Amino acid sequence: MSIHAAVMQWYLVHTKPKQENWAKQNLEQQGYRCYLPLSHDEKLHQGKITVASTPLFPRYLFIQLGQDTTDKSWIPIRSTKGVNRLVFFGASPAKVDDYLIENLRAQECHQHQHPEKLYYSGERVELVDGAFAGFEGVYQMTDGEQRAMVLLELLSKPVTLRISPAKLRKVS
């Protein structure tokens, strides 16, 4: 039986630490169909806000296989670079419902278009560096030059300050 058998099922693969993409790439090069759900979030990178894609489930990805575990298509998986093992619950491999995969894909597509923000308008922030270190303000937005606009109250007057997002911290 080939890895493209008529009855295919999603299963769970446990990867080596921080090697989800590497495992996925190596499995796909062997002809497997894989899915690595990603989270798209704003992060600070070199003092600028960028969108980073990271695995939604660190150290896990999904693989589609025939349902017969004795099928030779199962054998190369655990020796694939980046893969730790297939996940089993007792003696049975961890099956994943197609419905879950479809929902994860839909959510990922939506989040890719609307990434999770690092700071939200109206959120309280503290300045952690510079002349105003220790002051609290209200995050307004990021301007076109990747600088954060923060509203501070100085001498009983609201003042808008443009500052590097790296110099801010959320107030809990």
Secondary structure, 3 states (H helix, E strand, C coil): CCCCCCCEEEEEEEECCCCHHHHHHHHHHCCCEEECCEEEEEEEECCEEEEEEEECCCCEEEEEEECCCCCHHHCCHHHCCCEEEECEECCEECEECHHHHHHHHHHHHHHHHCCECCCCCCCEEEECCCCCCCCEEEEEEECCCCCEEEEEEECCEEEEEEECHHHEEECC
